[in-house]
């Protein structure tokens, strides 16, 4: 049996939006458990380079690829580059996303199109491209949001809608890919301490108050669940939506 921290030895993982926040934590955790990593980034080249160095420090191969998830061709190219560079693709983590919120009357077509393109179309396109390279034991894991289940603040309709779409995608792909031995799951983080939503921000106390635990998550706590789903320990979990939200939706 593999050591608990080598559950992913010999695996290759692609993490979209892996240069910061939850994506960076996921990329590092998967590397710590033995996987070689490809991460995509859009603008944060310096942050991506920092994550690359962290992964190299744990002894894993790593590649950072610039790709805007709004552009299907760029995303497909990143998937194919992963398989070509490392000879395989075992794990896809659909993490890249955009968070565009505001009053209903002020949301325009540009915001709608970008949100749906990045938060819904991109995970589907990446999954579609990834399964061409995956065999038995493949893993597709998407990062959703607790607001798909409970939108407690106004202005969240567009974002909530986009993350809810991942529930249907996850269930549908789980049924379709199950016979091929590929699992498909969705992780719904709650409030998580990142640059875009810091635990010390102006609204943090109110947001944390909606959780049963009364605090924000650390990005590493979300990554731990992703690592479990990616490993052989998660082999009988598919089509599931798992809330890692401190009881936000309890």
C-alpha positions as a Markdown table, in Angstrom:
| # | Residue | x | y | z |
|---|---|---|---|---|
| 1 | Unk | 0.0 | 0.0 | 0.0 |
| 2 | Unk | 1.3 | 3.5 | -0.9 |
| 3 | Unk | 2.2 | 5.8 | 2.0 |
| 4 | Unk | -0.7 | 8.2 | 2.8 |
| 5 | Unk | 1.3 | 11.1 | 1.4 |
| 6 | Unk | 2.2 | 9.2 | -1.8 |
| 7 | Unk | -1.4 | 8.3 | -2.8 |
| 8 | Unk | -0.9 | 10.0 | -6.2 |
| 9 | Unk | 2.6 | 8.7 | -7.1 |
| 10 | Unk | 2.9 | 8.4 | -10.8 |
| 11 | Unk | -0.2 | 10.5 | -11.6 |
| 12 | Unk | -0.4 | 13.6 | -13.7 |
| 13 | Unk | -2.8 | 16.4 | -12.7 |
| 14 | Unk | -3.9 | 19.5 | -14.5 |
| 15 | Unk | -5.3 | 22.3 | -12.3 |
| 16 | Unk | -6.9 | 25.3 | -14.1 |
| 17 | Unk | -6.4 | 28.6 | -12.4 |
| 18 | Unk | -3.6 | 27.1 | -10.3 |
| 19 | Unk | -1.6 | 30.2 | -9.7 |
| 20 | Unk | -3.4 | 31.5 | -6.6 |
| 21 | Unk | -6.0 | 30.9 | -3.9 |
| 22 | Unk | -7.7 | 27.5 | -3.9 |
| 23 | Unk | -6.1 | 26.5 | -7.2 |
| 24 | Unk | -2.6 | 27.0 | -5.9 |
| 25 | Unk | -3.3 | 25.1 | -2.7 |
| 26 | Unk | -4.8 | 22.2 | -4.7 |
| 27 | Unk | -1.8 | 22.1 | -7.1 |
| 28 | Unk | 0.6 | 22.0 | -4.1 |
| 29 | Unk | -1.3 | 19.4 | -2.2 |
| 30 | Unk | -1.6 | 17.1 | -5.2 |
| 31 | Unk | 2.2 | 17.5 | -5.7 |
| 32 | Unk | 2.9 | 16.7 | -2.1 |
| 33 | Unk | 0.9 | 13.5 | -2.5 |
| 34 | Unk | 3.1 | 12.5 | -5.5 |
| 35 | Unk | 1.5 | 13.9 | -8.6 |
| 36 | Unk | 3.2 | 15.8 | -11.4 |
| 37 | Unk | 1.4 | 19.1 | -12.0 |
| 38 | Unk | 0.4 | 21.3 | -14.9 |
| 39 | Unk | -1.3 | 24.5 | -13.9 |
| 40 | Unk | -2.9 | 27.2 | -16.0 |
| 41 | Unk | -2.9 | 30.9 | -15.3 |
| 42 | Unk | -4.3 | 33.9 | -17.2 |
| 43 | Unk | -2.4 | 37.0 | -16.0 |
| 44 | Unk | -0.6 | 36.0 | -12.8 |
| 45 | Unk | 2.7 | 34.9 | -14.3 |
| 46 | Unk | 4.7 | 35.8 | -11.2 |
| 47 | Unk | 2.3 | 34.0 | -8.9 |
| 48 | Unk | 2.4 | 31.0 | -11.2 |
| 49 | Unk | 6.2 | 31.0 | -11.0 |
| 50 | Unk | 6.0 | 31.0 | -7.2 |
| 51 | Unk | 3.7 | 27.9 | -7.2 |
| 52 | Unk | 6.0 | 26.2 | -9.7 |
| 53 | Unk | 9.0 | 26.7 | -7.4 |
| 54 | Unk | 7.0 | 25.3 | -4.4 |
| 55 | Unk | 6.1 | 22.2 | -6.4 |
| 56 | Unk | 9.7 | 21.7 | -7.6 |
| 57 | Unk | 10.8 | 21.9 | -3.9 |
| 58 | Unk | 8.7 | 18.8 | -3.1 |
| 59 | Unk | 10.4 | 17.0 | -6.0 |
| 60 | Unk | 7.7 | 16.9 | -8.6 |
| 61 | Unk | 7.7 | 17.8 | -12.3 |
| 62 | Unk | 5.6 | 20.9 | -13.0 |
| 63 | Unk | 4.7 | 23.1 | -15.9 |
| 64 | Unk | 2.8 | 26.4 | -15.9 |
| 65 | Unk | 0.8 | 27.2 | -19.1 |
| 66 | Unk | -0.8 | 30.6 | -19.8 |
| 67 | Unk | -4.4 | 30.0 | -20.9 |
| 68 | Unk | -7.6 | 32.1 | -20.7 |
| 69 | Unk | -10.4 | 29.7 | -19.8 |
| 70 | Unk | -12.8 | 31.9 | -21.7 |
| 71 | Unk | -11.1 | 30.8 | -24.9 |
| 72 | Unk | -11.9 | 27.1 | -25.6 |
| 73 | Unk | -9.0 | 26.6 | -28.0 |
| 74 | Unk | -6.5 | 27.8 | -25.3 |
| 75 | Unk | -8.0 | 25.4 | -22.8 |
| 76 | Unk | -8.0 | 22.4 | -25.1 |
| 77 | Unk | -4.4 | 23.2 | -26.0 |
| 78 | Unk | -3.4 | 23.2 | -22.3 |
| 79 | Unk | -5.0 | 19.8 | -21.8 |
| 80 | Unk | -3.2 | 18.4 | -24.8 |
| 81 | Unk | 0.1 | 20.0 | -23.8 |
| 82 | Unk | -0.3 | 18.3 | -20.4 |
| 83 | Unk | -0.6 | 14.9 | -22.0 |
| 84 | Unk | 2.1 | 15.5 | -24.5 |
| 85 | Unk | 4.6 | 16.9 | -22.0 |
| 86 | Unk | 4.1 | 14.3 | -19.2 |
| 87 | Unk | 2.8 | 11.4 | -21.2 |
| 88 | Unk | -0.5 | 11.1 | -19.4 |
| 89 | Unk | -3.4 | 13.0 | -17.8 |
| 90 | Unk | -5.0 | 11.3 | -14.9 |
| 91 | Unk | -6.6 | 14.1 | -12.9 |
| 92 | Unk | -8.3 | 17.3 | -14.1 |
| 93 | Unk | -9.3 | 19.9 | -11.5 |
| 94 | Unk | -11.6 | 22.6 | -13.0 |
| 95 | Unk | -10.8 | 25.4 | -10.7 |
| 96 | Unk | -10.5 | 28.6 | -12.8 |
| 97 | Unk | -13.5 | 30.9 | -12.3 |
| 98 | Unk | -14.7 | 34.5 | -12.4 |
| 99 | Unk | -16.7 | 36.2 | -9.6 |
| 100 | Unk | -18.8 | 38.9 | -11.2 |
| 101 | Unk | -21.6 | 40.2 | -8.9 |
| 102 | Unk | -23.9 | 43.1 | -8.8 |
| 103 | Unk | -27.6 | 44.2 | -8.8 |
| 104 | Unk | -29.7 | 42.4 | -11.4 |
| 105 | Unk | -30.4 | 45.5 | -13.4 |
| 106 | Unk | -26.7 | 46.3 | -13.7 |
| 107 | Unk | -25.5 | 43.0 | -15.1 |
| 108 | Unk | -24.9 | 43.3 | -18.8 |
| 109 | Unk | -24.4 | 40.8 | -21.6 |
| 110 | Unk | -20.6 | 41.0 | -21.3 |
| 111 | Unk | -20.7 | 40.0 | -17.7 |
| 112 | Unk | -23.2 | 37.2 | -18.4 |
| 113 | Unk | -21.2 | 35.8 | -21.3 |
| 114 | Unk | -17.9 | 35.9 | -19.5 |
| 115 | Unk | -19.3 | 34.3 | -16.4 |
| 116 | Unk | -21.0 | 31.4 | -18.3 |
| 117 | Unk | -18.0 | 31.0 | -20.5 |
| 118 | Unk | -15.5 | 30.6 | -17.7 |
| 119 | Unk | -17.6 | 29.0 | -14.9 |
| 120 | Unk | -19.7 | 26.6 | -17.0 |
| 121 | Unk | -18.4 | 26.2 | -20.6 |
| 122 | Unk | -14.7 | 25.9 | -19.6 |
| 123 | Unk | -15.2 | 23.0 | -17.2 |
| 124 | Unk | -17.2 | 21.2 | -19.8 |
| 125 | Unk | -14.7 | 21.8 | -22.6 |
| 126 | Unk | -11.7 | 20.9 | -20.4 |
| 127 | Unk | -13.5 | 17.7 | -19.3 |
| 128 | Unk | -14.3 | 16.8 | -22.9 |
| 129 | Unk | -10.7 | 17.3 | -23.9 |
| 130 | Unk | -9.3 | 15.5 | -20.9 |
| 131 | Unk | -11.2 | 12.3 | -21.3 |
| 132 | Unk | -9.5 | 11.7 | -24.6 |
| 133 | Unk | -6.3 | 11.1 | -22.6 |
| 134 | Unk | -7.8 | 9.5 | -19.5 |
| 135 | Unk | -8.1 | 5.8 | -18.8 |
| 136 | Unk | -9.4 | 3.7 | -16.0 |
| 137 | Unk | -9.0 | 5.5 | -12.7 |
| 138 | Unk | -9.3 | 9.0 | -14.3 |
| 139 | Unk | -10.6 | 11.8 | -12.1 |
| 140 | Unk | -12.5 | 15.0 | -12.9 |
| 141 | Unk | -13.0 | 17.3 | -10.0 |
| 142 | Unk | -14.7 | 20.7 | -10.3 |
| 143 | Unk | -14.6 | 23.6 | -7.8 |
| 144 | Unk | -18.0 | 25.1 | -7.4 |
| 145 | Unk | -19.3 | 27.3 | -4.6 |
| 146 | Unk | -21.6 | 27.1 | -1.6 |
| 147 | Unk | -23.7 | 29.9 | -3.0 |
| 148 | Unk | -25.0 | 27.4 | -5.5 |
| 149 | Unk | -27.0 | 26.0 | -2.6 |
| 150 | Unk | -27.5 | 29.1 | -0.5 |
| 151 | Unk | -27.2 | 32.7 | -1.9 |
| 152 | Unk | -27.6 | 34.8 | 1.3 |
| 153 | Unk | -26.5 | 38.1 | -0.2 |
| 154 | Unk | -28.1 | 40.1 | -3.0 |
| 155 | Unk | -26.3 | 40.5 | -6.3 |
| 156 | Unk | -25.2 | 36.9 | -6.5 |
| 157 | Unk | -27.8 | 35.6 | -9.0 |
| 158 | Unk | -25.4 | 35.3 | -12.0 |
| 159 | Unk | -22.6 | 33.7 | -10.1 |
| 160 | Unk | -24.9 | 31.3 | -8.3 |
| 161 | Unk | -26.5 | 30.3 | -11.5 |
| 162 | Unk | -23.1 | 29.5 | -13.1 |
| 163 | Unk | -22.0 | 27.4 | -10.2 |
| 164 | Unk | -25.3 | 25.6 | -10.0 |
| 165 | Unk | -24.7 | 24.5 | -13.6 |
| 166 | Unk | -21.8 | 22.4 | -12.5 |
| 167 | Unk | -24.1 | 20.2 | -10.4 |
| 168 | Unk | -25.9 | 19.0 | -13.6 |
| 169 | Unk | -22.6 | 18.7 | -15.5 |
| 170 | Unk | -21.1 | 16.6 | -12.7 |
| 171 | Unk | -24.1 | 14.2 | -12.5 |
| 172 | Unk | -24.3 | 13.8 | -16.2 |
| 173 | Unk | -20.6 | 13.2 | -16.8 |
| 174 | Unk | -20.5 | 10.8 | -13.8 |
| 175 | Unk | -23.2 | 8.6 | -15.5 |
| 176 | Unk | -21.5 | 8.8 | -18.9 |
| 177 | Unk | -17.9 | 8.2 | -17.8 |
| 178 | Unk | -18.6 | 5.7 | -15.0 |
| 179 | Unk | -18.4 | 2.7 | -17.3 |
| 180 | Unk | -14.9 | 3.9 | -18.3 |
| 181 | Unk | -13.8 | 3.9 | -14.7 |
| 182 | Unk | -13.6 | 7.7 | -14.6 |
| 183 | Unk | -15.1 | 9.5 | -11.6 |
| 184 | Unk | -16.6 | 13.0 | -11.7 |
| 185 | Unk | -17.2 | 15.1 | -8.6 |
| 186 | Unk | -17.9 | 18.6 | -7.5 |
| 187 | Unk | -16.5 | 20.4 | -4.4 |
| 188 | Unk | -18.4 | 23.4 | -3.0 |
| 189 | Unk | -16.1 | 25.5 | -0.9 |
| 190 | Unk | -17.6 | 27.9 | 1.6 |
| 191 | Unk | -15.9 | 31.3 | 2.5 |
| 192 | Unk | -12.2 | 30.7 | 2.1 |
| 193 | Unk | -9.3 | 32.9 | 3.0 |
| 194 | Unk | -7.9 | 34.0 | -0.4 |
| 195 | Unk | -6.7 | 37.3 | -1.9 |
| 196 | Unk | -10.1 | 37.9 | -3.4 |
| 197 | Unk | -12.0 | 37.1 | -0.2 |
| 198 | Unk | -9.7 | 37.6 | 2.8 |
| 199 | Unk | -10.7 | 36.4 | 6.2 |
| 200 | Unk | -9.9 | 39.9 | 7.5 |
| 201 | Unk | -11.9 | 41.8 | 4.9 |
| 202 | Unk | -14.6 | 44.3 | 5.7 |
| 203 | Unk | -17.4 | 41.9 | 5.4 |
| 204 | Unk | -15.6 | 38.8 | 6.7 |
| 205 | Unk | -17.2 | 38.7 | 10.1 |
| 206 | Unk | -20.7 | 38.7 | 8.6 |
| 207 | Unk | -19.8 | 36.1 | 6.1 |
| 208 | Unk | -18.1 | 33.8 | 8.7 |
| 209 | Unk | -21.2 | 34.2 | 10.8 |
| 210 | Unk | -23.2 | 32.2 | 8.3 |
| 211 | Unk | -21.1 | 29.2 | 8.9 |
| 212 | Unk | -21.7 | 26.7 | 11.7 |
| 213 | Unk | -18.0 | 26.8 | 12.6 |
| 214 | Unk | -17.9 | 30.6 | 12.6 |
| 215 | Unk | -14.8 | 31.0 | 10.6 |
| 216 | Unk | -13.3 | 31.0 | 7.1 |
| 217 | Unk | -11.6 | 28.0 | 5.6 |
| 218 | Unk | -8.0 | 27.8 | 4.8 |
| 219 | Unk | -7.4 | 27.0 | 1.1 |
| 220 | Unk | -5.5 | 23.9 | 2.2 |
| 221 | Unk | -8.7 | 22.6 | 3.8 |
| 222 | Unk | -10.4 | 22.6 | 0.4 |
| 223 | Unk | -7.4 | 21.1 | -1.2 |
| 224 | Unk | -7.5 | 18.1 | 1.2 |
| 225 | Unk | -10.9 | 17.1 | 0.0 |
| 226 | Unk | -9.8 | 17.4 | -3.6 |
| 227 | Unk | -6.8 | 15.2 | -2.9 |
| 228 | Unk | -9.0 | 12.6 | -1.4 |
| 229 | Unk | -11.3 | 12.5 | -4.4 |
| 230 | Unk | -8.3 | 12.4 | -6.7 |
| 231 | Unk | -6.8 | 9.4 | -4.9 |
| 232 | Unk | -7.7 | 5.7 | -5.0 |
| 233 | Unk | -9.4 | 6.4 | -1.6 |
| 234 | Unk | -12.1 | 8.2 | -3.5 |
| 235 | Unk | -12.6 | 5.6 | -6.1 |
| 236 | Unk | -16.2 | 4.9 | -5.2 |
| 237 | Unk | -17.3 | 8.5 | -5.0 |
| 238 | Unk | -18.8 | 9.9 | -8.3 |
| 239 | Unk | -21.6 | 12.2 | -9.2 |
| 240 | Unk | -21.3 | 13.8 | -5.8 |
| 241 | Unk | -21.5 | 17.4 | -4.6 |
| 242 | Unk | -19.4 | 17.8 | -1.5 |
| 243 | Unk | -19.7 | 20.9 | 0.6 |
| 244 | Unk | -16.5 | 22.0 | 2.3 |
| 245 | Unk | -18.1 | 25.1 | 3.8 |
| 246 | Unk | -18.0 | 24.9 | 7.6 |
| 247 | Unk | -21.7 | 24.3 | 7.8 |
| 248 | Unk | -22.7 | 27.3 | 5.6 |
| 249 | Unk | -25.5 | 25.3 | 4.0 |
| 250 | Unk | -26.4 | 23.3 | 7.1 |
